[in-house]
Amino acid sequence: MIVLKLKLMILLRYGNSFFIIFKKPQFTFDCFLNQILKYKKNEMKNIQKIFFLMGVMLFTLSASAQKSKTEKVTFKVYGNCPQCQSRITDACDLKGVKSAEWDVDTKMMTLIYNPNKITVDKVQDALAASGHDTETKKAPDEVYSKLPDCCLYREKPNTHHD
């Protein structure tokens, strides 16, 4: 940096900063340009920091918005007893399922899930794989036949579905 003894100085405003312009023969235009370039470099670093922080904030907001999105759905799942209830809720212990409650009397499943992570169809596939029919999926016969006798809902009157 050039140090000059001053008797007269002039201030020049550029953006929000002031630059000192000396009215002396030793002062050159290059000196003035160097001051502006230093200011611009600092300004660019600040702008980069601002854009980086804005990007982090947007990413955080979008991630939190996706996390909070859940849906609630109810559908029929066939079964008979508390043992069925345990098996049915265990089958719903999947990534993306927030909660699964099955009512033994009404045979209705209440499912709260994140549709960005899982679909109702995949949950119903898991239920069928555990031996329980749903409104849209039928459990494979070989899996159903291995259920305990108290859980065999297809043969019992008023529990069979079409």
PyMOL CGO cylinders between C-alpha atoms (Angstrom):
from pymol import cmd
from pymol.cgo import CYLINDER

trace = [
    CYLINDER, 0.00, 0.00, 0.00, 1.28, 3.45, -0.86, 0.3, 1, 1, 1, 1, 1, 1,
    CYLINDER, 1.28, 3.45, -0.86, 1.52, 5.91, 2.01, 0.3, 1, 1, 1, 1, 1, 1,
    CYLINDER, 1.52, 5.91, 2.01, 1.28, 9.54, 1.02, 0.3, 1, 1, 1, 1, 1, 1,
    CYLINDER, 1.28, 9.54, 1.02, 1.53, 12.70, 3.03, 0.3, 1, 1, 1, 1, 1, 1,
    CYLINDER, 1.53, 12.70, 3.03, -1.62, 14.63, 2.43, 0.3, 1, 1, 1, 1, 1, 1,
    CYLINDER, -1.62, 14.63, 2.43, -2.56, 18.20, 2.33, 0.3, 1, 1, 1, 1, 1, 1,
    CYLINDER, -2.56, 18.20, 2.33, -5.66, 17.87, 0.23, 0.3, 1, 1, 1, 1, 1, 1,
    CYLINDER, -5.66, 17.87, 0.23, -7.96, 14.90, -0.23, 0.3, 1, 1, 1, 1, 1, 1,
    CYLINDER, -7.96, 14.90, -0.23, -11.22, 14.23, -2.06, 0.3, 1, 1, 1, 1, 1, 1,
    CYLINDER, -11.22, 14.23, -2.06, -13.76, 11.51, -1.18, 0.3, 1, 1, 1, 1, 1, 1,
    CYLINDER, -13.76, 11.51, -1.18, -15.35, 9.49, -3.94, 0.3, 1, 1, 1, 1, 1, 1,
    CYLINDER, -15.35, 9.49, -3.94, -18.43, 7.41, -3.23, 0.3, 1, 1, 1, 1, 1, 1,
    CYLINDER, -18.43, 7.41, -3.23, -18.69, 3.99, -4.91, 0.3, 1, 1, 1, 1, 1, 1,
    CYLINDER, -18.69, 3.99, -4.91, -21.64, 1.89, -3.81, 0.3, 1, 1, 1, 1, 1, 1,
    CYLINDER, -21.64, 1.89, -3.81, -21.80, 2.11, -0.04, 0.3, 1, 1, 1, 1, 1, 1,
    CYLINDER, -21.80, 2.11, -0.04, -18.09, 2.82, 0.37, 0.3, 1, 1, 1, 1, 1, 1,
    CYLINDER, -18.09, 2.82, 0.37, -16.02, 5.94, 0.13, 0.3, 1, 1, 1, 1, 1, 1,
    CYLINDER, -16.02, 5.94, 0.13, -12.62, 6.04, -1.52, 0.3, 1, 1, 1, 1, 1, 1,
    CYLINDER, -12.62, 6.04, -1.52, -10.02, 8.66, -0.88, 0.3, 1, 1, 1, 1, 1, 1,
    CYLINDER, -10.02, 8.66, -0.88, -8.66, 10.25, -3.99, 0.3, 1, 1, 1, 1, 1, 1,
    CYLINDER, -8.66, 10.25, -3.99, -5.56, 12.29, -3.49, 0.3, 1, 1, 1, 1, 1, 1,
    CYLINDER, -5.56, 12.29, -3.49, -4.82, 15.35, -5.47, 0.3, 1, 1, 1, 1, 1, 1,
    CYLINDER, -4.82, 15.35, -5.47, -1.07, 14.87, -5.62, 0.3, 1, 1, 1, 1, 1, 1,
    CYLINDER, -1.07, 14.87, -5.62, 1.26, 14.08, -8.48, 0.3, 1, 1, 1, 1, 1, 1,
    CYLINDER, 1.26, 14.08, -8.48, 2.24, 10.75, -6.83, 0.3, 1, 1, 1, 1, 1, 1,
    CYLINDER, 2.24, 10.75, -6.83, -1.34, 9.48, -7.01, 0.3, 1, 1, 1, 1, 1, 1,
    CYLINDER, -1.34, 9.48, -7.01, -2.01, 7.33, -10.04, 0.3, 1, 1, 1, 1, 1, 1,
    CYLINDER, -2.01, 7.33, -10.04, -5.08, 5.90, -11.59, 0.3, 1, 1, 1, 1, 1, 1,
    CYLINDER, -5.08, 5.90, -11.59, -3.70, 2.38, -10.88, 0.3, 1, 1, 1, 1, 1, 1,
    CYLINDER, -3.70, 2.38, -10.88, -3.81, 3.14, -7.17, 0.3, 1, 1, 1, 1, 1, 1,
    CYLINDER, -3.81, 3.14, -7.17, -7.48, 4.07, -7.48, 0.3, 1, 1, 1, 1, 1, 1,
    CYLINDER, -7.48, 4.07, -7.48, -8.27, 0.89, -9.44, 0.3, 1, 1, 1, 1, 1, 1,
    CYLINDER, -8.27, 0.89, -9.44, -6.52, -1.25, -6.83, 0.3, 1, 1, 1, 1, 1, 1,
    CYLINDER, -6.52, -1.25, -6.83, -8.72, 0.25, -4.13, 0.3, 1, 1, 1, 1, 1, 1,
    CYLINDER, -8.72, 0.25, -4.13, -11.85, -0.49, -6.16, 0.3, 1, 1, 1, 1, 1, 1,
    CYLINDER, -11.85, -0.49, -6.16, -10.71, -4.07, -6.90, 0.3, 1, 1, 1, 1, 1, 1,
    CYLINDER, -10.71, -4.07, -6.90, -10.06, -4.72, -3.19, 0.3, 1, 1, 1, 1, 1, 1,
    CYLINDER, -10.06, -4.72, -3.19, -13.54, -3.43, -2.43, 0.3, 1, 1, 1, 1, 1, 1,
    CYLINDER, -13.54, -3.43, -2.43, -15.08, -5.61, -5.16, 0.3, 1, 1, 1, 1, 1, 1,
    CYLINDER, -15.08, -5.61, -5.16, -13.27, -8.74, -3.90, 0.3, 1, 1, 1, 1, 1, 1,
    CYLINDER, -13.27, -8.74, -3.90, -14.60, -8.18, -0.39, 0.3, 1, 1, 1, 1, 1, 1,
    CYLINDER, -14.60, -8.18, -0.39, -18.05, -7.44, -1.80, 0.3, 1, 1, 1, 1, 1, 1,
    CYLINDER, -18.05, -7.44, -1.80, -18.01, -10.68, -3.84, 0.3, 1, 1, 1, 1, 1, 1,
    CYLINDER, -18.01, -10.68, -3.84, -17.00, -12.70, -0.78, 0.3, 1, 1, 1, 1, 1, 1,
    CYLINDER, -17.00, -12.70, -0.78, -19.92, -11.21, 1.13, 0.3, 1, 1, 1, 1, 1, 1,
    CYLINDER, -19.92, -11.21, 1.13, -22.33, -11.94, -1.72, 0.3, 1, 1, 1, 1, 1, 1,
    CYLINDER, -22.33, -11.94, -1.72, -21.07, -15.54, -1.89, 0.3, 1, 1, 1, 1, 1, 1,
    CYLINDER, -21.07, -15.54, -1.89, -21.62, -15.94, 1.85, 0.3, 1, 1, 1, 1, 1, 1,
    CYLINDER, -21.62, -15.94, 1.85, -25.16, -14.56, 1.54, 0.3, 1, 1, 1, 1, 1, 1,
    CYLINDER, -25.16, -14.56, 1.54, -26.03, -16.94, -1.32, 0.3, 1, 1, 1, 1, 1, 1,
    CYLINDER, -26.03, -16.94, -1.32, -24.53, -19.89, 0.57, 0.3, 1, 1, 1, 1, 1, 1,
    CYLINDER, -24.53, -19.89, 0.57, -26.61, -19.08, 3.67, 0.3, 1, 1, 1, 1, 1, 1,
    CYLINDER, -26.61, -19.08, 3.67, -29.75, -18.65, 1.55, 0.3, 1, 1, 1, 1, 1, 1,
    CYLINDER, -29.75, -18.65, 1.55, -29.12, -22.07, -0.04, 0.3, 1, 1, 1, 1, 1, 1,
    CYLINDER, -29.12, -22.07, -0.04, -28.70, -23.72, 3.35, 0.3, 1, 1, 1, 1, 1, 1,
    CYLINDER, -28.70, -23.72, 3.35, -31.92, -22.10, 4.58, 0.3, 1, 1, 1, 1, 1, 1,
    CYLINDER, -31.92, -22.10, 4.58, -33.89, -23.24, 1.50, 0.3, 1, 1, 1, 1, 1, 1,
    CYLINDER, -33.89, -23.24, 1.50, -32.55, -26.78, 1.81, 0.3, 1, 1, 1, 1, 1, 1,
    CYLINDER, -32.55, -26.78, 1.81, -33.49, -26.88, 5.50, 0.3, 1, 1, 1, 1, 1, 1,
    CYLINDER, -33.49, -26.88, 5.50, -36.97, -25.55, 4.83, 0.3, 1, 1, 1, 1, 1, 1,
    CYLINDER, -36.97, -25.55, 4.83, -37.63, -28.00, 2.01, 0.3, 1, 1, 1, 1, 1, 1,
    CYLINDER, -37.63, -28.00, 2.01, -36.34, -30.91, 4.08, 0.3, 1, 1, 1, 1, 1, 1,
    CYLINDER, -36.34, -30.91, 4.08, -38.53, -29.99, 7.04, 0.3, 1, 1, 1, 1, 1, 1,
    CYLINDER, -38.53, -29.99, 7.04, -41.55, -29.53, 4.76, 0.3, 1, 1, 1, 1, 1, 1,
    CYLINDER, -41.55, -29.53, 4.76, -41.08, -33.05, 3.38, 0.3, 1, 1, 1, 1, 1, 1,
    CYLINDER, -41.08, -33.05, 3.38, -40.68, -34.56, 6.84, 0.3, 1, 1, 1, 1, 1, 1,
    CYLINDER, -40.68, -34.56, 6.84, -43.94, -33.15, 8.10, 0.3, 1, 1, 1, 1, 1, 1,
    CYLINDER, -43.94, -33.15, 8.10, -46.06, -34.40, 5.18, 0.3, 1, 1, 1, 1, 1, 1,
    CYLINDER, -46.06, -34.40, 5.18, -48.16, -37.35, 6.28, 0.3, 1, 1, 1, 1, 1, 1,
    CYLINDER, -48.16, -37.35, 6.28, -51.46, -38.77, 5.14, 0.3, 1, 1, 1, 1, 1, 1,
    CYLINDER, -51.46, -38.77, 5.14, -54.12, -40.75, 6.93, 0.3, 1, 1, 1, 1, 1, 1,
    CYLINDER, -54.12, -40.75, 6.93, -56.05, -43.58, 5.29, 0.3, 1, 1, 1, 1, 1, 1,
    CYLINDER, -56.05, -43.58, 5.29, -58.41, -46.30, 6.49, 0.3, 1, 1, 1, 1, 1, 1,
    CYLINDER, -58.41, -46.30, 6.49, -59.09, -49.66, 4.87, 0.3, 1, 1, 1, 1, 1, 1,
    CYLINDER, -59.09, -49.66, 4.87, -60.35, -53.10, 5.83, 0.3, 1, 1, 1, 1, 1, 1,
    CYLINDER, -60.35, -53.10, 5.83, -57.94, -55.84, 6.92, 0.3, 1, 1, 1, 1, 1, 1,
    CYLINDER, -57.94, -55.84, 6.92, -59.38, -59.26, 7.73, 0.3, 1, 1, 1, 1, 1, 1,
    CYLINDER, -59.38, -59.26, 7.73, -58.54, -61.05, 10.98, 0.3, 1, 1, 1, 1, 1, 1,
    CYLINDER, -58.54, -61.05, 10.98, -60.24, -62.34, 14.14, 0.3, 1, 1, 1, 1, 1, 1,
    CYLINDER, -60.24, -62.34, 14.14, -58.37, -61.89, 17.38, 0.3, 1, 1, 1, 1, 1, 1,
    CYLINDER, -58.37, -61.89, 17.38, -55.73, -59.98, 19.36, 0.3, 1, 1, 1, 1, 1, 1,
    CYLINDER, -55.73, -59.98, 19.36, -53.10, -62.34, 17.94, 0.3, 1, 1, 1, 1, 1, 1,
    CYLINDER, -53.10, -62.34, 17.94, -54.14, -61.17, 14.46, 0.3, 1, 1, 1, 1, 1, 1,
    CYLINDER, -54.14, -61.17, 14.46, -53.98, -57.59, 15.69, 0.3, 1, 1, 1, 1, 1, 1,
    CYLINDER, -53.98, -57.59, 15.69, -50.39, -58.03, 16.81, 0.3, 1, 1, 1, 1, 1, 1,
    CYLINDER, -50.39, -58.03, 16.81, -49.40, -59.68, 13.50, 0.3, 1, 1, 1, 1, 1, 1,
    CYLINDER, -49.40, -59.68, 13.50, -51.16, -56.98, 11.45, 0.3, 1, 1, 1, 1, 1, 1,
    CYLINDER, -51.16, -56.98, 11.45, -49.58, -54.05, 13.28, 0.3, 1, 1, 1, 1, 1, 1,
    CYLINDER, -49.58, -54.05, 13.28, -46.15, -55.75, 13.14, 0.3, 1, 1, 1, 1, 1, 1,
    CYLINDER, -46.15, -55.75, 13.14, -46.52, -56.14, 9.36, 0.3, 1, 1, 1, 1, 1, 1,
    CYLINDER, -46.52, -56.14, 9.36, -47.02, -52.38, 9.14, 0.3, 1, 1, 1, 1, 1, 1,
    CYLINDER, -47.02, -52.38, 9.14, -43.72, -51.66, 10.89, 0.3, 1, 1, 1, 1, 1, 1,
    CYLINDER, -43.72, -51.66, 10.89, -42.21, -50.28, 7.69, 0.3, 1, 1, 1, 1, 1, 1,
    CYLINDER, -42.21, -50.28, 7.69, -40.13, -47.24, 6.82, 0.3, 1, 1, 1, 1, 1, 1,
    CYLINDER, -40.13, -47.24, 6.82, -42.50, -44.36, 6.15, 0.3, 1, 1, 1, 1, 1, 1,
    CYLINDER, -42.50, -44.36, 6.15, -45.35, -45.68, 8.32, 0.3, 1, 1, 1, 1, 1, 1,
    CYLINDER, -45.35, -45.68, 8.32, -45.88, -43.34, 11.27, 0.3, 1, 1, 1, 1, 1, 1,
    CYLINDER, -45.88, -43.34, 11.27, -48.62, -45.36, 12.97, 0.3, 1, 1, 1, 1, 1, 1,
    CYLINDER, -48.62, -45.36, 12.97, -50.90, -48.31, 12.26, 0.3, 1, 1, 1, 1, 1, 1,
    CYLINDER, -50.90, -48.31, 12.26, -53.92, -49.19, 14.37, 0.3, 1, 1, 1, 1, 1, 1,
    CYLINDER, -53.92, -49.19, 14.37, -56.26, -52.11, 13.65, 0.3, 1, 1, 1, 1, 1, 1,
    CYLINDER, -56.26, -52.11, 13.65, -59.64, -52.56, 15.32, 0.3, 1, 1, 1, 1, 1, 1,
    CYLINDER, -59.64, -52.56, 15.32, -60.53, -56.21, 15.98, 0.3, 1, 1, 1, 1, 1, 1,
    CYLINDER, -60.53, -56.21, 15.98, -64.30, -55.57, 15.93, 0.3, 1, 1, 1, 1, 1, 1,
    CYLINDER, -64.30, -55.57, 15.93, -64.60, -53.37, 12.83, 0.3, 1, 1, 1, 1, 1, 1,
    CYLINDER, -64.60, -53.37, 12.83, -61.61, -54.89, 10.98, 0.3, 1, 1, 1, 1, 1, 1,
    CYLINDER, -61.61, -54.89, 10.98, -60.59, -51.34, 10.00, 0.3, 1, 1, 1, 1, 1, 1,
    CYLINDER, -60.59, -51.34, 10.00, -56.95, -50.29, 9.75, 0.3, 1, 1, 1, 1, 1, 1,
    CYLINDER, -56.95, -50.29, 9.75, -56.08, -46.64, 10.36, 0.3, 1, 1, 1, 1, 1, 1,
    CYLINDER, -56.08, -46.64, 10.36, -52.73, -45.88, 8.79, 0.3, 1, 1, 1, 1, 1, 1,
    CYLINDER, -52.73, -45.88, 8.79, -50.71, -42.66, 9.05, 0.3, 1, 1, 1, 1, 1, 1,
    CYLINDER, -50.71, -42.66, 9.05, -47.82, -42.69, 6.62, 0.3, 1, 1, 1, 1, 1, 1,
    CYLINDER, -47.82, -42.69, 6.62, -45.43, -40.51, 4.59, 0.3, 1, 1, 1, 1, 1, 1,
    CYLINDER, -45.43, -40.51, 4.59, -46.34, -40.87, 0.88, 0.3, 1, 1, 1, 1, 1, 1,
    CYLINDER, -46.34, -40.87, 0.88, -42.83, -39.74, -0.09, 0.3, 1, 1, 1, 1, 1, 1,
    CYLINDER, -42.83, -39.74, -0.09, -41.43, -42.90, 1.52, 0.3, 1, 1, 1, 1, 1, 1,
    CYLINDER, -41.43, -42.90, 1.52, -44.09, -45.59, 1.10, 0.3, 1, 1, 1, 1, 1, 1,
    CYLINDER, -44.09, -45.59, 1.10, -47.40, -46.28, -0.64, 0.3, 1, 1, 1, 1, 1, 1,
    CYLINDER, -47.40, -46.28, -0.64, -50.59, -47.80, 0.71, 0.3, 1, 1, 1, 1, 1, 1,
    CYLINDER, -50.59, -47.80, 0.71, -50.21, -50.54, -1.91, 0.3, 1, 1, 1, 1, 1, 1,
    CYLINDER, -50.21, -50.54, -1.91, -46.83, -51.58, -0.42, 0.3, 1, 1, 1, 1, 1, 1,
    CYLINDER, -46.83, -51.58, -0.42, -48.33, -51.65, 3.09, 0.3, 1, 1, 1, 1, 1, 1,
    CYLINDER, -48.33, -51.65, 3.09, -51.16, -53.84, 1.82, 0.3, 1, 1, 1, 1, 1, 1,
    CYLINDER, -51.16, -53.84, 1.82, -48.60, -56.13, 0.14, 0.3, 1, 1, 1, 1, 1, 1,
    CYLINDER, -48.60, -56.13, 0.14, -46.84, -56.51, 3.51, 0.3, 1, 1, 1, 1, 1, 1,
    CYLINDER, -46.84, -56.51, 3.51, -50.17, -57.29, 5.20, 0.3, 1, 1, 1, 1, 1, 1,
    CYLINDER, -50.17, -57.29, 5.20, -50.98, -59.95, 2.58, 0.3, 1, 1, 1, 1, 1, 1,
    CYLINDER, -50.98, -59.95, 2.58, -47.49, -61.42, 3.01, 0.3, 1, 1, 1, 1, 1, 1,
    CYLINDER, -47.49, -61.42, 3.01, -48.23, -61.78, 6.74, 0.3, 1, 1, 1, 1, 1, 1,
    CYLINDER, -48.23, -61.78, 6.74, -51.37, -63.80, 5.97, 0.3, 1, 1, 1, 1, 1, 1,
    CYLINDER, -51.37, -63.80, 5.97, -54.11, -61.17, 6.15, 0.3, 1, 1, 1, 1, 1, 1,
    CYLINDER, -54.11, -61.17, 6.15, -56.36, -60.13, 3.27, 0.3, 1, 1, 1, 1, 1, 1,
    CYLINDER, -56.36, -60.13, 3.27, -57.19, -56.49, 2.63, 0.3, 1, 1, 1, 1, 1, 1,
    CYLINDER, -57.19, -56.49, 2.63, -59.84, -54.91, 0.45, 0.3, 1, 1, 1, 1, 1, 1,
    CYLINDER, -59.84, -54.91, 0.45, -57.51, -55.01, -2.56, 0.3, 1, 1, 1, 1, 1, 1,
    CYLINDER, -57.51, -55.01, -2.56, -54.94, -57.74, -1.77, 0.3, 1, 1, 1, 1, 1, 1,
    CYLINDER, -54.94, -57.74, -1.77, -55.39, -61.40, -0.97, 0.3, 1, 1, 1, 1, 1, 1,
    CYLINDER, -55.39, -61.40, -0.97, -52.89, -63.27, 1.18, 0.3, 1, 1, 1, 1, 1, 1,
    CYLINDER, -52.89, -63.27, 1.18, -51.25, -66.25, -0.54, 0.3, 1, 1, 1, 1, 1, 1,
    CYLINDER, -51.25, -66.25, -0.54, -53.00, -69.50, 0.43, 0.3, 1, 1, 1, 1, 1, 1,
    CYLINDER, -53.00, -69.50, 0.43, -49.76, -71.12, 1.62, 0.3, 1, 1, 1, 1, 1, 1,
    CYLINDER, -49.76, -71.12, 1.62, -49.17, -68.22, 4.07, 0.3, 1, 1, 1, 1, 1, 1,
    CYLINDER, -49.17, -68.22, 4.07, -52.81, -68.07, 5.18, 0.3, 1, 1, 1, 1, 1, 1,
    CYLINDER, -52.81, -68.07, 5.18, -52.94, -71.81, 5.90, 0.3, 1, 1, 1, 1, 1, 1,
    CYLINDER, -52.94, -71.81, 5.90, -50.02, -71.48, 8.34, 0.3, 1, 1, 1, 1, 1, 1,
    CYLINDER, -50.02, -71.48, 8.34, -51.94, -69.03, 10.59, 0.3, 1, 1, 1, 1, 1, 1,
    CYLINDER, -51.94, -69.03, 10.59, -53.15, -70.37, 13.98, 0.3, 1, 1, 1, 1, 1, 1,
    CYLINDER, -53.15, -70.37, 13.98, -56.68, -71.83, 13.93, 0.3, 1, 1, 1, 1, 1, 1,
    CYLINDER, -56.68, -71.83, 13.93, -58.17, -68.87, 15.80, 0.3, 1, 1, 1, 1, 1, 1,
    CYLINDER, -58.17, -68.87, 15.80, -56.84, -66.54, 13.06, 0.3, 1, 1, 1, 1, 1, 1,
    CYLINDER, -56.84, -66.54, 13.06, -58.36, -68.36, 10.08, 0.3, 1, 1, 1, 1, 1, 1,
    CYLINDER, -58.36, -68.36, 10.08, -60.97, -65.80, 9.06, 0.3, 1, 1, 1, 1, 1, 1,
    CYLINDER, -60.97, -65.80, 9.06, -61.91, -67.09, 5.60, 0.3, 1, 1, 1, 1, 1, 1,
    CYLINDER, -61.91, -67.09, 5.60, -63.79, -70.18, 6.83, 0.3, 1, 1, 1, 1, 1, 1,
    CYLINDER, -63.79, -70.18, 6.83, -65.65, -68.49, 9.67, 0.3, 1, 1, 1, 1, 1, 1,
    CYLINDER, -65.65, -68.49, 9.67, -69.19, -67.20, 9.05, 0.3, 1, 1, 1, 1, 1, 1,
    CYLINDER, -69.19, -67.20, 9.05, -69.62, -63.42, 8.69, 0.3, 1, 1, 1, 1, 1, 1,
    CYLINDER, -69.62, -63.42, 8.69, -65.88, -62.87, 8.37, 0.3, 1, 1, 1, 1, 1, 1,
    CYLINDER, -65.88, -62.87, 8.37, -65.44, -64.11, 4.81, 0.3, 1, 1, 1, 1, 1, 1,
    CYLINDER, -65.44, -64.11, 4.81, -65.07, -61.46, 2.12, 0.3, 1, 1, 1, 1, 1, 1,
    CYLINDER, -65.07, -61.46, 2.12, -65.46, -61.69, -1.63, 0.3, 1, 1, 1, 1, 1, 1,
]
cmd.load_cgo(trace, "trace")
